[in-house]
């Protein structure tokens, strides 16, 4: 089987030990038989969509593409060792009292994993991806901009760590 992955998922493909794969930002049927890519991507070949917007999603995505079940849960947990915030929010059941309005689904996942309450009516902050800066200009609460896919590390752990770091300042 020929596997193709997107640059945003390549680090996870490497982590699980897949060695023979191709990288293409927009995989198509000429690239391979199976695409491993972010869940919002659409392709015309069989695919495994991954979500990597929270620590739990990264953990589950690793399990999803570990086809031979080579990795134990403990080994997967060890991948979080260099990312203290990602590790902290891996099993977070704490709710905080901060209400935020969020302008994207991927940031909702991140914020909810940290215990924020998503609220479009009564909120303390507005969290939005950089590509929606024009849409939040009329907001009256404090704006928190988060870099999107084009301006962040392709490593999902590094990307999530940075987003957690920005949002943790609100707590």
N, C-alpha and C positions, 0 to 999 in steps of 0.2 A: 504494500500500500504506500502510495506517495502522499506525504503530508506537506501542507503549506500552512504557514502561520503569518500573522501580521506582525509588524515590528512591536506593537504594544503588548503582544502575548509571547513574544520569543523568549523572554527570560523565564517564564513559567515552563515552556516547552523544554528548555535546557535543564531546569531544576529537576524535572521528572525523569530525565535521562534519555529523552528522544534525541537521537543523533542524526538521523537522515531526514532532513526536512528542508524546505525552501521558504524564503521569506519574500512576501509580496504585500504591499500596502492594500492592494485590491485583488485578492485571489480570484482566479477563474478556473474553469475546468481544464485549461491547458497546463495549469500549474501542478495539479495533483488530484488525488481521489478524495481527500478529506482536508477541510480547512479548520484551523483552530484560530478563533478570532473573538473580538469583543462582541457582546450580545447584541449591540445595536447595529452591527454590520450585517449587510444582506449579500449573499452570494448565491450562485447557481450550481454549486456543488454541495455534497454532503458536508455538514459542518458541526463543530462542537462550539456553541457560543459560550463565552465565559463572561462572568461579571467580576469586576475587580475594584469595586467602589467602597468596600469595607474589608476589614480583616477577615471576617467570617466568609465573605465572598471569595477572597483570595484562597483561603484554606480549602473551601469546597471546590474551587476551580482546579486546584492542584490535584485533589482526589479524582476529579472528573477526567483528567487527561493522563493520570497514572494508570494506563491501560492494563498493565500486568500486576497492579497492586504491589509494587516493589517498595513503596514507602509506608512506614507505620505513621500513625498520628503523631507520635513523639518526634519522628524525623521531620515531618511537616512543620510541627511547632518550632523546631530548631531553626527553620528558615527565618523566623520572626526575631531571633535573638539580637540581630544588629539593628532592629527597628523598634525601639522601646515604646513609642506611642501606638504603633500597629499592634504590638503584643499586648499592651494595656487594654486596648479596645477589642481584643479578640473574643473575650467572654464577658463583655460589659453588660450588666443588667441594671446599671444605675441610671436613673432618670434625673435630669437636672431641671431647674425651674425656668430655664430660658426658652422663650418661644421665638422661633425664627421663620421667616418667609423664605422659601427656597425657589429659585428659578430654573432648576433642572432636576431631572430624575436621578442622575448619577450623584449629584450633591445631596439629594434627599437621603439616599442610601448611606452616604458617609456621615451626615449629621445625625440620622437616627441611630447609627451604631455607637454614637458618642452620648446618646441620651437626650438630645435636644428634642423639643416638641415642635413639630412642623405645624404652622398655623398661618393661614393667609389673611386672617382678620385682625388678631390682636397679637402683635409680635414686637420683639425688642430690636431685632436686626434683620437685614435683608442680605441673603447669601446668594451670589450669582456667579456664573462662569464668565470669564472675560469677554467672550464673544456676544454676550447679551448686555453689555454696558449701556447701550442706547436705550434699552427697554426699562432700565431702572432709574433713569434720570429724574422721574417725578416722585420717587419714593422719599418719604420724610424721615425715616429711621436710618440709623447708621448702616452704610453699605460695606459689605465684606466681599471683595472680589477674589475669586479662586481661578488660578490658571487652568486652562483647558488642555486638551490633548496636544495641541501644536506647540505649547511652550513649557512642557514638563518632561521629566525623565520618562523613558520608555519602560523602565523597571517599575512594575506595579507597587512594589514595597516602598521604593523611594518616593514615588508619586503620592501614594496614600499617606506616608509619613509627613510629607510637606503639607498636605491638606489638613491632616489632623493637627499639625502644629499651628496653622493659621486659626482653625476653629477653636482650639483649646484656649486661646487667648480670651475667648468670650466667656469662659466658665469662671 
